[in-house]
Amino acid sequence: MSAHSFSVSAVNDASPRRRVAPLAPEERRTAIIAATLPLLRAEGLHVSTRRIAECAGVAEGTLFRVFPDKAALLAAALAHAFDHAPTVAALRALGGVPDLRFRLKTAVKVLAARFRDNMPLMIAMRSSGLPPGVHLPDSRDGFTRVVDALAELIAPDQHRLRLPADTVASMITSMIMFSNRTDNLPVEEVVNAVLDGVLYPEVKEEPAC
């Protein structure tokens, strides 16, 4: 058999290529938002739609078949980033963990990741302002829900605490926010500082005989 006939036979015997099924509209929307957020964190809110399309692996026109304009895309991406629901759900999922210290250290990691990811976005919004047409809901309600979820996580051990659970939750949340702004406070030490304080236990000296 000649090389030519072999190559023709191989082509004829090969199975036809299957086309990759297109994403459903909601899946496409989610994928574009997922590609947009890292760009907003790294480059700010003025990143071009061409750059977003490249990172999303789609044509620029595809963006505008999913979102009517850039403002709608930015608003959807920012709303997704600041959505409190996944964080609240993650905190509530820890409710069955019996050990308070482990429970809180895990919660701190969840909260620290949220603040760490959103801090560049908050800085970008403060430095350049929201682009025209971009409107976000008031984030204070979401923040309150996060603090409330943390307080619920602490409440079963209220009998062990000198302060109310909601006060402890507010303290921990504030310390995490400060830690992410200054990057000088290990997040797991937040729990140790709140539960144990920062002073070594005093050692009482025995009176001399």
MOLIN-V13256 format. One record per helix or strand of 3 or more residues. SS is the DSSP state (H for helix, E for strand). FROM is the first residue (numbers start at 1). LEN is the number of residues. If there is no record, write none. Layout:
BEGIN
SS;FROM;LEN / SS;FROM;LEN
END
This chain:
BEGIN
H;3;11 / H;25;19 / H;49;8 / H;60;7 / H;70;12 / H;85;12 / H;100;29 / H;140;16 / H;158;3 / H;165;18 / H;187;10
END
